[in-house]
Amino acid sequence: MSNDFEGYEQDFAVLTAEITGRIGKVPKLLGDEKKQMVANVEKQLEEARELLEQMELEVREIPAQSRGMYSSRMRSYKQEIGKLEADFKRSRIAYSDEVRNELLGDDGNSSENQRAHLLDNTERLERSSRRLEAGYQIAVETEQIGQEMLENLSQDREKIQRSRERLRETDANLGKSSRILTGMLRRIIQNRILIVILAIIIFFTILMAIYFSVKRH
């Protein structure tokens, strides 16, 4: 399972490196080349998001005691994607302003104001997205903690049940041993009583024999 996750990590690292390089090229290109670069970056960002989803599925399959390390790595990857998307938005805004200026032919002053306004709105959206992402991450971590607690409780319950079964078996074995010992003691007492009775009979027989022997003389 961890091997699959590490394979996805390598693909993610290569893909994000390519995206970073292409985002840096967007403001420097013109015309169709810039349009093609924007389309390529959009496609690669989508691929990166799909990779993240696949990695998250792999993390859910990892045992709870080893899941924390992978969850931390997933958080950093999501932050990286968020940063790339923010950089891409900025490069696209610059690209849109340039295209609009070319079409309208204005002096650029109003465009600069609009650009600043758009950048401000973009930053606000990014902050809101980060807050939502943080809230989602907290919910996921809370769910994971709850699952771990339920698993621990289930394991404790199984241990208690096994202990009870062992106690029942021990009680049953003690009961059998007690019955066996009681039977042995009963037989010992019976044997001793028989020995005493035989001794008495033998004693009286000897006395009778002595008595009749003396009487004849």
N, C-alpha and C positions, 0 to 999 in steps of 0.2 A: 504493500500500500504506500509506504513512504517513498519507494523507488518511483512509482507513478507520479507522486506529488513533486519530487525533485525534477523529473523530466518536464513536467509542466512549468516548473520554475525556470528552467533553462530556456524553454521556448518563450516564456514571458520576458525574460531579461533581454533576449535577442530582439524581440518585437518592440519593446519599449525603447531600446537603443535606436532602432530604425525610426520610430515615431519621433523621438527627440530630434534626430538629425533632420528629418523632413520638415518638422515644424519650424526649425531655424531657417530653412530655405524658403519658406512661403513668402515672407515679405520681400525677398530679393528677386523673385521671379516676376514675369510679366505675361499677360494675355493667357493663351491656352495652356502654357506650361504651368502657370500658377493654378488654373482651374483643375488641371490634372493632378497636381500635387495635393491640393485640398481634398479632392475625391479619394486619393490614395490614403491620406492620413485618416479620413473618416472611416474608410474600410478597415484600416489597421487598428484603430481605436475600438471598433466593433469586435474585431478578432480578440483584442486584449481583454475586453469585457467578458467574452465567451470563455476565454481561458480562466479568468478569475472565477466564473461560475463553476467550471469543472473542478478547479482547485478546491473550492469551498465544499463541493460534494465529496471530494476525497477526504477533506479534513473531518467531515461528519462521520466517516467510516473508521477513523482512527480511534483506538481505545481512549476512554476519558482521561486516564492518568497520563497519557502522552499528548493530549490534544492541545494543551496550553501553548506549547512552543510554536506549533503550526498556526494557531489562531493569531498569535502575535505577528508572525510573518505575513499573514493574510491582511492584517490591518495596515501594515506598512505598504503592501502592494496596492491596496485600495487608495491609500493616500497618494501614492505615486501616480495612479491613473487619474485621480482628481486633479493633480497638479498639471499633468499633460493636457487634460481637457481644458483647464483654465488657460494654459499657454496657447492652445490651439484656438480658443475663442478670441483671445487678444489678436492673434495673427489674422484671423478671419475678419475681425472688426476693421483692422488696418486695411485688409484687402477690399472690404466693402466700401470703405471711405474712398479708397483710391479709385475704384470703379465708378462710384457716384460722382466724384470730382471730374473724371474724364468725360462722363456723359453730360453733366450739367455745365461744366466749364466755369464754375464759380471761383472766387479768389481763395477759397480754402479756409477763411476765417470761421464761417458758420459750421463748416465741416469739422474743424478742430473742436468747437464747442460741443457739437453733437457727439464727436468721438469721446471727449472727456465724460460727457453725460452717460454714454453707453458703457464706458469702462467703469464708471461709478456704479451703475446698475449691475454690471457683470460681477463686480466685487461683492456687492450685496447678495446677489444670488449665490455666489460661491460660499459666502459665510453661512447663508441659510442652508445650503447643501451640506456643508461640513457639520453644522449643528444636527441636521437630520441624520447624517451618517453616524455621528457620535451617539445619538439616541438609539438608532437601530443597532449599533454595535453593543451598547449597554444591554439592550433587550436580548440580543443573541447570547451575550455572556451570561446574563441572568438565567436564560433558558438552559444553557449548558450546566451552570451551577446546580439548577434544580434537577436536571437529569442525573448529575453525579450524586446528588443527595439521595435521590430515589434509588439509584443503583446501590449505594452504600446501605440504605435501609433494607433493601431487598436481600443483600448479602448477610446483614446482621440477622434478619428474620430467618434465613436458611440456617445460620449457625445455631440460633436458639432452638429451632425445630430439631436439628440433629442432636443437640445436647439433651433435649427432652426424650428423644428416642433412646439415646444411650442410657439415660436414667431409668426409663421403663425396662430396658433389657437388664440392667443391673438389679432392679427390684425383683424381676422375674427370676433371675439367677439366684438371688439371695433367698427367695421363697423356696426354690427347689432345694438349695443347700440346707435350709432350716428343716424342711421335711425329712431329708435324708438323715441329718444328725439326730432328729427326734426318733426316727425308726431305729437307728443304731443304739441309742441310749435305752430304748424300750427292750430291745433284744438283750442288751448287756444285763439289765435288771432281771429279766426273766431267767437268764442263764445263772445268775448268782442265786436267785431264789431256788432254782432246781438243785444247785450244788449244795445249798444249805439243807434242803429237804433230804437229799441223798445222804449227807453227812449224819443227819439225825437218825435216819433209818439204820445206817451202818452202826452208829453208836448203840442204839437200842438192841440191835441184833447181837452185838458183841456182849452187851450186858446180860441178855437172855441166855446166851451160850454159857457165860461164866456162871450165872445163877443155877442153871440145870446141872452143870458139871459139878458144882459144889454140893448140891442137894443129893446127888447120887452117892457121893462119898459120905 
